[in-house]
Amino acid sequence: MPPERLLTTAAFTVHSFDADAFGFLSPAALAGYLQEAAGRSAEGLGFGLADLQRHGATWVLARERVVLDEPLRLGDVLTVETWPNGLDRLAALRDFVLKRD
């Protein structure tokens, strides 16, 4: 785990608009949760979109690899923990831990 000052935690409830016809969290909604948590983290560290746009820059969440032990369903609460985890040339790396509450 990272130092406490780098850790950002965000909770998301799977709502009907985040679920597919079978009540499972859609991949697009999960990606949105991760992007939201990453954005909150970046903002807290002084690298939010508004901070970067003042310098003509931005950031994007470019690649994700997600492994879930079981699918998330309508009504589940997902806690996302995220923190920066180094650099790879021009890319900033970020780790996530997902927990079902």
N, C-alpha and C positions, 0 to 999 in steps of 0.2 A: 504494500500500500504506500501511497505517496505521503509526503509531509501534509499535515492537516491544512495548512494554508493553501495548498494546491488543489484540494479535494472539493468538488462541487457535487451536491446531492439534489436530485429533483424527483418528485413523485408524479406519476401520471395514471389516471384512471381510464381504462378502456371503455369508451363510450360507444354508442350505436354507430356513430359516423366513422369510428375507427375500426369497426369490425366488418368482416365479410358476411355473406348470406348465411353462413353456418355459425356465426358468433365468434369466430376466431379473429384475433388482431391481424390486420392486414400488414404486409411488409412495408407498404408506403407509410402507414401510420407509425410503425416502429421506427422507420428512418426519420420521420419527423420528430419523434420523441428524442432520439439521439442528437439530432441537429439542435433542438431546443436546449438540451442539457449542455451541449458543447458551446452554444452561444452564450448561455448564462455564465459558464466557466470563463470563456474568453473575455466577457464583459468585466467580470470580477478581477481579472488579471490585467486589465488595461488594454486588451486587444479586441474589444468588441467592434462590431461593424461601424458604428459612428466614429470610434477612435481611428480606425484604419482609413475610412473614407476621407477623413481630413487630410490624409497623405496620399490620396489617390489609389488606395489599395483596398482589398477585401480578403475574405477567407471563404473557403467552401469545404464541406465535408466530402472528400473525394472518393474514398474507398471504405467499405465496411465489411467486416467478416463477423457474422453473428452466429453463435451456437446456443440454442435453447434446449434445455432438457425436456421440456414439454411446451406445447403452444399456450399462448395467453388467450384468455376468453373475455367476452363481454363482462364488465363488472370487476375484473381483476385490477389490482393496483400494482403498478410496476415502479420500483424505485431504481433510478439510474444514478450510479456514481461514476464520475469522470474526472480525469486529470491529464495535464500535458505529460508526455513521456519522451521527450527528446526531439531531435531533428534528423531528417534523412535528406541531405542536400537542400532543396528548396521547400521540402514538405515538413510541416510540424506534425509530430505523431501524438496521438491521444489514445488513452485506454479507457475502457468502460467496463463496469460490472453491473449486471442487471439482476435485480432481486424481486421476486414476487412477494408482496406483503400478504 
